[in-house]
Amino acid sequence: MTEIKSHEFDGFLQGSARNYRIFIVYGPDRGLVSERAAAIAQGTKIALDDPFSLLKLDVGDLSGVPGRLIDEVNSIGLFGGERLVWVRGAANEKALIDALQVIAEKPPESCFVIVEGGDLKKGAALRKIGEGNRSVAAIACYADDARALNGLIDSELAKEHLRITPAARETLLELLGGDRIASRNEISKLALYCRGLDTIDEQHVNEIIGDASAVSADDAVDAVLKGDTEAFQHAIRKIASSKTPMFLVLQGCLRQFQMLDTMRLEMDEKRLQPAQVMQTHGRHLHFKRKPVIEQALRTWTGAAIARETNRLQAAIFQTRQRPSLEDSIAIQTLLSTTLQSARKG
């Protein structure tokens, strides 16, 4: 596997990316994952508006159909030419892992594969899939550091020929960084607000910029699991104002319930307590999130988790069928799950 560190991505995209057919893009910054996957897709020169050349799949579309990804990758387009298969919302699903192992051993000659994953820890199956195989490029996407944020500020403001004072830049940096898409949207909003001026000062930043540093789908997912409708609504408002795609929250919630399903199954089979299961399956979780997951394991039965997982998968499928209603479907589904958690709690 060729691992591309965050600061190496731009050079990789302009250079050696053309030598790869399989890309795994992952990390806790979901906005940056989506942005870099889109940049790779653009770099393939595939016509992204051509349904015969581009196939977008949610990882749930592969569930129960083990060979589908292999079939799609090896199929020939209706009018020939190269194709792109783009898989979103991946974690460590067996159908995906098994298919990627086969594809990585013999990379396709006329098809590109992009897989968008979440926060994959070292040793996760999806990260390990390409180890020892040079046909796979893995791109990690972590929250922007000060250097990356400064570069983002400069590039976005340059589009409007704007300068920014040191004090305003420092204030702006404090309000950015949680999610690349959220940060970019906030800077773009500032540039639009100051269009026609020569220089942005601190007052402009305070007047127009919201706090994008803490915009995270995890906040909304945790509120769902706790059954805290007020916290959920607050998190959703924050995410919506930052223009962060709502499907990221829906996918994050699905992955969380898939993990709960695995943990609950082990609890029931081995007669373990939630704290015992957390010692093995919850080691990668941030310490602040562990009590939330442990409480969810106490309140959700295995059957209830399975039902909710199916409902979340169905909601994601509906958003793909009706993109114009994506936000409404996502919020309604997540609110319903929040109320279920509240009742169980």
N, C-alpha and C positions, 0 to 999 in steps of 0.2 A: 504494500500500500504506500502510495506517496501522500504524506501528510503535509497539507499546506497550512502554515500558521497564519494567523489573522493579518499580520502586517505584510505577508508575502502574496496576498491574494491578487492585488492589482497587477503585479509583475507576472504572476502565474497566468492570469487571464489574457494578458497581451502576448505571452510567450508559449510555454509548454502545454497549455490547456488543450491545444489542437491535437496533441498526441494521445489524448484519452477519449474513451467512449463511455466510461462509467464514472459518475460523480456522486459522492455522498456528502451532503451539506448538512451540518448539524450544529447544535449549541443552544444555550439558554436564551440568546437574543433572537427571538423568533422573527422579528422584523428584518434583522440582518441576514438570517437564513433565507427568507423569501427574496430579499434583494439580491443576494449573491447567486441564488439559484436562477433568478431571472436574467442576471448578467451572463451566466454560463449559457443559458438557453439562447440569448441573443447572439453569443459568440459562435454557436453552432451553424449559424446562417440558415437554419431551418425557418420556413415561413410559419410564424407562430399564429397566423390568422387562418391557416389552412387545416381544416379538420382531418384531411387525409395524411398530413405530415406530422401533426402533433396530437398526441393522446395524453390527456391529463387524468390521473387516477388518484383516488383517495386510498389509503392503505386498506380501508375497510372493503374496498371493491375486490381485493385479493383474497379475502377471508372465504374459506370454503371452496376456493377454486385454485388449488395449489399450482397448476401449470399455466395459469393465465398470463403472468408476467413474461414467462419464457415464450409463450406463443405470440404475444404482442410484439416482443422485441425481434423475433425472427420472422414476423410476417412481412410481406412485401406491399408497399403502398400501391394504391389503385393506379396511380400514374407513374410509378417507379420513383426513383430518387431516394434521398435519405430521410429518415424519420426520427422523431424524438418522443420517448416515453418518459413522462414526468410524474413521479409518485410523491404525494404529499402526506404529511401526518404520520410518518413512520416512527417506530420505536424498535421493538425487537420481535415483531410478529413472525411466527415460524414460516408461514407461506412466503413472506418476503425474503427472509434469510435463506431458505432453501433454494429459492429461484435465483437469488443473487450469487450464491455459491456456484451454480451451474453456469450462469452468464459470465462471471469473472474468469472462469477457467478457459472459456473460449469467447472473448469479446466479439460482439457483432460488428460486421464490416460496414453495414449501411444503416445503423441505428445508434442513437445516443440514449443514455439512461441517466436521468437525474433523480436522486432520492433526497427528499427533505425530511430530516429527522429532528427530534427534540434535543433535550439536554442529555446526551449519551455519556455515561461515565466510562472511565477506562476499564476495559474488559467486557463492555457491553457487546452483544453478538453482532450488532450492526456495525460497530466500529472495528470489530475483529475480522469482519468478513473479507477485507482486502489485505490483511496482514500477510506478507510474503508474496503478494500478487501485484505486480507493477501495473496492471491494467486498470486499477481503481485509484481515483484521486479523492481524498477525504479532506474536506474544508471545514475547520472549526470556526464557529461564530460566537465570540464572547462579547460582552458589553464593551462598548467603545471606551478606550482610555483617552487621556487628555490630548495626546497627539492625534488620534483618529478624529476626535471631536473638533479639534482646531482645523483639521483638513476639511471636514464636512462643512464647517462654518464658512471657511474661505471659498470653497467651491460654490456653495449656494448663493452667497452674497455677491460673488463675482458676476453671476448671471445678471444682476441688476446694477452692476458697477458701483457697489456700495462698499464703504469702509466702515470699520467699527472701532470705537475707542477701547483702550486696554481695560478700563473699568467696566464697560458694557460687555466686553468679551468674558471677563471673569464672572460677572453675574449670569451671563448666558450659559456658561459652562456648568454652573451649579444647578441649572434647571434641566440639563440634558443628560442622556447617557443610558437610560434604562432599556430603550428599544430603538434600533436604527430608524425604522419607519417613523416612529413618533418624533424622534429628534429632527429628522429631515423635514417633516411637516411643520414643526414649530419654527424652524429657521426660515422655511419658505413663507410662512405666515408673516414673520417679522420683516422679511424682504419686501413682501407685497405692501405691508403697512407703511414702510419707509421709502417706497418707490418715488423717485424724483429728488430725494435728498442726497447729499454728498456723504454724510457720516451718520452712523447709528450711535446714539449715546445711551447711557444707563437708563434714563427715563423711558426711552422707547421700549427697551427690553422689559422693564417692569410693567409697562402699560399693556403689552400685547402677549407676552409669553406665559403659558401655563407651566406647571411643574411636570416635565416629561421624564424626570429622573426615576420616578417610582412607578411609571406605567408598566404593569406586568400582568400577563394573563394569570399568573399564579395567584395574585390577590383575589381575582374573581373566582377562580377554581376553589380556593380555600374557603371563601365565603359560601360557595355552593355546598361544600362538604359539611360546613358547620351549621348550615341552615339559617344563616344570618342574612335575611333579606335586605336589611338596611345597608350592610357592608357590601353586599352584591350590587345593589343599585348604585352605590357610590363608585365602586370599581368600574362598572359598566359605563357610567357617565364619563369617567376619566379616560377610559380607553376610547370611547366614541369621540371625545373632544380632541384626542391626539391623532385621530384618523387611523388608528391601529385596526387592521382587519378583524372583524368580529369572529370569523371562522377559526382564528387562532385560539380563542377562548374555548370554543366548542370542541376543537380537536384536543386541546389540553385537558379538558374535562374527561373526554373519552379515554385518553391515555391513563388518566388517574384511576378511572373505574376499571380499566383493564388490569392495572397493577393491583387494585384492591381485590379483584377477582382471583388473581393468582395467590395472593396472601391469605385470603379467606379460605380458599380451597385447602391450603396447607394447614391452616388452623383446624379445620373440620376433620381432615384426614388424620392428623397427628395429635389432635386434642391439645393444641397449644393455646396460650394466651396471646393477645395482640402484641404485648411487649416482647415476647419471645420471637415472634415472626418478624418484628421490626428489626431485631438484631441481625438478621440475615438479609431480608429483602429491602429494608429501609436504611441501609448504611449510607447510600448515596444522597439521601434527602438532607436538605438544610435543617439544622437543629430546630429552627422556629416552626417548621412544617410538621415535624414528627408527631407532636401532640394532636394535631388535626387529623392526620392519617390514622393514628391509634384510636382516636375516638370514633372515627368512621367505621373502623373494623368492629368496634363494639356494638354499633347501632345498626349496621347494614348486614342482613343475612346474605348467604351465597346466592340464593334464588333472587333476592331483590336486586343485588348487584348485577346479576346476569340480565334481568329485565331492563334495568336502567342502561346498561351497556348497549343492548339492542336498540333501545329508543334513541340514544345519542347517535348511534351509527345511522339509523333511519333519518334523523334530522340532518346529518351531514350529507346524506344522499339527496335529500330534498333541496338543500342549498345548491347542490350541483345542477339539479334539474331546473331550479328557479332562482338564478343568481340575483335577480332584482329584489327578491324577498329574503336574501341571505341574513341580513341583520335582524329582521323580525323573527324569522324561524329560530335563529340562534338564541336570541334573548328570551323568547317565549319558552323554548325547551330548557334552557338553563335555569330560568326562574321556577319552572315546574319542578326541576330536580332539587332546587334549593328548598322549596316548600316540602318536598318529600323528606329531605334531611331534617327539617325542623320538626315534622311530625314524628319521625323516628326518634329524634333526640328527646 
